Each structure stands twice: as structure tokens, then as C-alpha cells.
Amino acid sequence: MTPGVRPLIAGNWKMHGTLAAARELAAGVAAAPAGTAELLVCPPFLHLLPVAKALGGAVALGAQDCHAAAKGAHTGDVSAPMLADAGARYVILGHSERRADHGESDAVVLAKAEAVLAAGLVPVVCVGESEAQRVSGEAEGVVAAQLAGSLPEGFAAAGGVVAYEPVWAIGTGRTPTEADIAAMHARIRAELQGRFGEAGGKLRILYGGSVKPGNAKAILALPHVDGALVGGASLVAADFLAIADAA
């Protein structure tokens, strides 16, 4: 953890769940006693409004993506102002699944992050290397380049969040060693401080990639790990809350 920084435990529900299941899951998370960490859940677009109602303000609401334009002829897309109107406070951007499945470049992520800031929301920008890049020793350079290309100028002033997710660890049950996680988070912190100065030293850096109750405490105890971006384990309220309790 970074001293003086409140940890953030974010649940990325991805493309899972019926409306009834989303309401039940949100209610289960919202019923937990307040803890040290800030909680955030990011349901599919369709479930934002009912989840917001079920959370009742006890837990922060986020979205999984947005369009770079505030409005317009963009069939099937959702804008940042629409997300704000639905009660969202955060927006996940540049997740590896978006970068891979939708061909999103750093420039696309940057444009979306600028749109999120313009709507008064907080961007959660994801970065991470592939297994081949890790094996070849390029991991830190790849992540540094993603940060440089994806973060807008107003990122620090808005309290933006960076989520480091090694692509090869997402949904696989595999995680990097604690030493590897600590080294990458230290590099990210250095990049943020180099870009944003003192403010960069207090921005939250989350770890994501097969985080679960069994490994959360060890990961969250590492320097510069200020929370977690949780995938599969966020779909079970008890598991998600157990991770939050480890912070």
C-alpha cells in the first residue's frame, strides 16, 4: 500500500449476469459494513441503473467502457455523460480485452479518458504486458509506453486510477510473483511521478489478474499496490468482500 492512500477494490463484472442476479449481487455487496477500502462495482451497461438503486450510494458505481464522443451517431455505444447521468463515478478504460478484442490503441484509450474527465468522472486506465513480452524482458517498457500514450494531462488532478493487469494472468488462475508485482508497481509509480510530480505519488495503482481471497492479503501488502481490479471473484459477493477485508 501507499501510505496515506485509501485502497480501492473494484469489481469488473464483465459480460455476466441477468438483471435479477445483478440486483442480488449489488445488494450483497452494499450490505457489508463499511471497511478500510473504497468499494466499486462495474456492471454491464444494461444493469447500471438497477445496480445503482440496489447499491443505494453505499458502494461506488462504475462502467466498463465508454465512447470518446459526448453524443452523436454512434450506434451501440454509450457516452461518458450518459454514464454520469446513470450514477457512475468511475469508468474502466483500456482493459486488455478491449485492446485485444476491439483493437483499441493507446490513442483510443487516451481519447476516451479525456471524455471521461470532461464528464466529471474518474478514469481507471488499464495497462499490462502479454506473456511473450514478459518472457522477453519487455514488460516494464511496454507498460511505461502504455502509460505515456493512454493518460491525459488532467489525469492526476482528477484522481485517476491505474490498473496493472498482466494479460496472461487475467482469468487464468496464474499470477506473477510478488517480487514481479512489486517491481512493476514501483515502475508505474516512477512513471506517474515523472509525469505528474508530487500528485503522481498519491494516485492509486491497482493490481488485477486472478485476484482471489486466498492471495489478496499478500498482494495488497506490497508497496504501491493500492487496491485490486477483480474479475471472476467479484461475481460472488462473499469473495469480493473477503478481498476488500484483506486491504
C-alpha positions as CSV (number, residue, x, y, z in Angstrom):
1,M,0.0,0.0,0.0
2,T,1.0,3.6,-0.4
3,P,0.9,5.5,2.9
4,G,-2.0,7.9,3.2
5,V,-3.9,6.4,0.2
6,R,-7.2,4.8,0.7
7,P,-7.3,1.4,-1.1
8,L,-9.8,0.8,-3.9
9,I,-11.3,-2.6,-4.5
10,A,-13.1,-2.6,-7.9
11,G,-15.2,-5.4,-9.3
12,N,-15.4,-5.8,-13.1
13,W,-18.4,-7.9,-13.7
14,K,-17.7,-8.0,-17.5
15,M,-20.5,-9.6,-19.6
16,H,-22.0,-11.7,-16.9
17,G,-25.4,-11.9,-15.1
18,T,-29.1,-11.5,-15.5
19,L,-30.9,-8.4,-14.2
20,A,-32.0,-10.4,-11.2
21,A,-28.5,-11.7,-10.5
22,A,-27.1,-8.2,-10.8
23,R,-29.5,-6.8,-8.2
24,E,-28.8,-9.6,-5.8
25,L,-25.1,-9.3,-6.2
26,A,-25.2,-5.5,-5.7
27,A,-27.4,-5.8,-2.6
28,G,-25.0,-8.4,-1.1
29,V,-22.0,-6.0,-1.6
30,A,-23.9,-3.0,-0.3
31,A,-25.0,-4.8,2.8
32,A,-21.4,-5.2,4.0
33,P,-20.2,-3.0,6.9
34,A,-18.0,-0.1,5.9
35,G,-14.3,-1.1,5.9
36,T,-11.0,0.4,5.2
37,A,-11.2,0.1,1.4
38,E,-13.5,2.0,-1.0
39,L,-15.6,-0.4,-2.9
40,L,-16.5,-0.1,-6.6
41,V,-18.6,-2.3,-8.9
42,C,-18.7,-2.1,-12.6
43,P,-21.7,-4.0,-14.1
44,P,-22.7,-4.2,-17.8
45,F,-24.2,-1.1,-19.2
46,L,-27.7,-2.6,-19.2
47,H,-27.6,-3.1,-15.4
48,L,-26.2,0.3,-14.4
49,L,-29.4,1.9,-13.2
50,P,-30.9,-1.1,-11.3
51,V,-27.5,-1.7,-9.7
52,A,-27.2,1.9,-8.7
53,K,-30.5,1.6,-7.0
54,A,-29.5,-1.6,-5.2
55,L,-26.2,-0.1,-4.0
56,G,-28.1,2.9,-2.5
57,G,-24.9,5.0,-2.5
58,A,-23.1,2.7,-0.1
59,V,-20.7,1.5,-2.9
60,A,-19.4,3.4,-5.9
61,L,-20.7,2.6,-9.3
62,G,-18.6,2.3,-12.4
63,A,-18.9,1.4,-16.1
64,Q,-16.7,-0.9,-18.2
65,D,-16.1,1.4,-21.2
66,C,-17.4,4.5,-23.0
67,H,-17.2,6.2,-26.3
68,A,-14.8,9.1,-26.9
69,A,-17.6,11.4,-28.1
70,A,-20.2,13.0,-25.8
71,K,-23.0,12.3,-28.2
72,G,-23.7,11.5,-31.9
73,A,-24.4,8.9,-34.5
74,H,-22.6,6.0,-32.8
75,T,-24.9,3.1,-32.8
76,G,-24.5,0.7,-29.9
77,D,-22.1,3.0,-28.0
78,V,-22.6,4.8,-24.7
79,S,-21.1,8.2,-23.8
80,A,-19.5,9.4,-20.6
81,P,-22.2,11.9,-19.9
82,M,-24.8,9.1,-20.2
83,L,-22.8,7.1,-17.6
84,A,-22.7,10.1,-15.3
85,D,-26.4,10.5,-15.7
86,A,-26.9,6.9,-14.7
87,G,-24.9,7.4,-11.4
88,A,-21.5,6.2,-12.4
89,R,-18.4,7.7,-10.8
90,Y,-15.7,5.7,-12.5
91,V,-15.1,4.2,-15.9
92,I,-12.7,1.4,-16.8
93,L,-10.8,2.1,-19.9
94,G,-8.2,0.2,-22.0
95,H,-8.8,-3.2,-20.4
96,S,-6.7,-5.8,-22.3
97,E,-9.9,-7.4,-23.5
98,R,-10.9,-4.1,-25.1
99,R,-7.4,-3.6,-26.5
100,A,-7.3,-7.1,-27.9
101,D,-10.9,-7.8,-28.9
102,H,-11.7,-4.3,-30.2
103,G,-8.3,-3.2,-31.4
104,E,-8.1,-0.2,-29.0
105,S,-4.8,1.6,-29.2
106,D,-3.3,3.9,-26.6
107,A,-4.6,6.8,-28.7
108,V,-8.2,5.5,-28.5
109,V,-7.8,4.9,-24.7
110,L,-6.5,8.5,-24.4
111,A,-9.4,10.0,-26.2
112,K,-11.9,8.0,-24.1
113,A,-10.1,9.1,-20.9
114,E,-10.3,12.7,-22.0
115,A,-14.1,12.2,-22.5
116,V,-14.4,10.7,-19.0
117,L,-12.6,13.6,-17.4
118,A,-14.8,16.1,-19.4
119,A,-17.9,14.4,-17.9
120,G,-16.6,14.8,-14.4
121,L,-15.9,11.1,-13.9
122,V,-12.7,9.2,-12.9
123,P,-10.9,7.1,-15.4
124,V,-9.5,3.7,-14.4
125,V,-6.9,3.1,-17.1
126,C,-5.6,-0.5,-17.5
127,V,-2.1,-1.4,-18.7
128,G,-0.3,-4.7,-18.9
129,E,2.0,-6.9,-20.9
130,S,1.5,-10.2,-22.7
131,E,3.3,-13.4,-21.7
132,A,5.7,-13.1,-24.6
133,Q,6.6,-9.5,-23.6
134,R,7.1,-10.7,-20.0
135,V,9.4,-13.6,-21.1
136,S,11.4,-11.3,-23.4
137,G,12.1,-8.8,-20.7
138,E,10.0,-6.1,-22.3
139,A,7.2,-5.9,-19.7
140,E,8.2,-2.7,-17.9
141,G,8.9,-0.9,-21.2
142,V,5.6,-1.9,-22.6
143,V,3.7,-0.7,-19.6
144,A,5.6,2.6,-19.5
145,A,4.7,3.2,-23.1
146,Q,1.0,2.4,-22.5
147,L,1.0,4.9,-19.6
148,A,2.6,7.6,-21.7
149,G,0.2,7.1,-24.5
150,S,-3.1,6.5,-22.6
151,L,-3.1,9.0,-19.7
152,P,-4.4,12.5,-20.4
153,E,-3.0,15.7,-18.9
154,G,-5.8,16.1,-16.4
155,F,-5.5,12.5,-15.1
156,A,-3.7,13.3,-11.8
157,A,-5.9,16.3,-10.9
158,A,-9.0,14.2,-11.3
159,G,-7.6,11.4,-9.1
160,G,-7.3,9.0,-11.9
161,V,-6.6,5.3,-11.2
162,V,-4.1,3.0,-13.0
163,A,-4.8,-0.8,-13.0
164,Y,-1.9,-3.1,-13.8
165,E,-3.1,-6.4,-15.3
166,P,-0.6,-8.7,-16.8
167,V,-2.6,-10.0,-19.8
168,W,-1.5,-13.6,-19.3
169,A,-2.9,-13.6,-15.7
170,I,-6.4,-12.5,-16.4
171,G,-8.9,-15.3,-15.8
172,T,-6.2,-17.9,-15.9
173,G,-5.7,-18.5,-12.2
174,R,-2.0,-17.6,-12.7
175,T,-0.4,-14.6,-11.0
176,P,3.1,-13.1,-11.3
177,T,5.4,-13.5,-8.3
178,E,5.1,-10.9,-5.5
179,A,8.5,-9.6,-6.5
180,D,7.4,-9.1,-10.1
181,I,4.2,-7.3,-9.0
182,A,6.2,-5.1,-6.6
183,A,8.7,-4.2,-9.3
184,M,6.0,-3.3,-11.9
185,H,4.1,-1.2,-9.4
186,A,7.3,0.6,-8.5
187,R,7.9,1.3,-12.2
188,I,4.4,2.6,-12.6
189,R,4.8,4.9,-9.6
190,A,8.0,6.3,-11.0
191,E,6.3,6.9,-14.3
192,L,3.4,8.7,-12.6
193,Q,5.7,10.8,-10.5
194,G,7.8,11.7,-13.5
195,R,4.8,12.8,-15.4
196,F,2.6,14.4,-12.7
197,G,5.1,15.2,-9.9
198,E,4.0,15.0,-6.3
199,A,0.4,14.2,-7.3
200,G,1.7,11.1,-9.1
201,G,2.9,9.8,-5.8
202,K,-0.6,9.6,-4.4
203,L,-2.5,8.2,-7.4
204,R,-3.9,4.7,-6.7
205,I,-2.4,1.8,-8.6
206,L,-4.5,-1.4,-8.6
207,Y,-3.3,-4.9,-9.3
208,G,-5.6,-7.2,-11.4
209,G,-5.2,-10.7,-12.7
210,S,-6.7,-13.7,-10.9
211,V,-7.0,-11.9,-7.6
212,K,-9.0,-14.0,-5.1
213,P,-9.5,-14.3,-1.3
214,G,-6.5,-16.7,-1.0
215,N,-3.9,-14.4,-2.5
216,A,-5.3,-10.9,-1.8
217,K,-3.7,-10.2,1.5
218,A,-0.2,-10.9,0.3
219,I,-0.7,-8.9,-2.9
220,L,-2.3,-5.9,-1.2
221,A,0.5,-5.7,1.3
222,L,3.1,-5.0,-1.4
223,P,4.4,-1.4,-1.9
224,H,2.5,0.7,-4.3
225,V,-0.4,-1.8,-4.6
226,D,-3.3,0.4,-3.6
227,G,-6.1,-2.0,-4.3
228,A,-7.3,-4.5,-6.8
229,L,-9.3,-4.8,-10.0
230,V,-11.2,-8.0,-9.5
231,G,-12.8,-10.1,-12.3
232,G,-14.3,-13.5,-11.6
233,A,-14.1,-13.2,-7.8
234,S,-16.3,-10.1,-7.9
235,L,-19.2,-12.1,-9.1
236,V,-19.6,-13.7,-5.7
237,A,-20.3,-11.1,-3.0
238,A,-18.6,-13.1,-0.2
239,D,-15.4,-13.5,-2.2
240,F,-15.3,-9.8,-3.3
241,L,-15.9,-8.7,0.3
242,A,-13.2,-11.0,1.5
243,I,-10.7,-9.4,-0.8
244,A,-11.8,-6.0,0.4
245,D,-11.3,-7.1,4.0
246,A,-7.7,-8.0,3.1
247,A,-6.9,-4.4,2.2
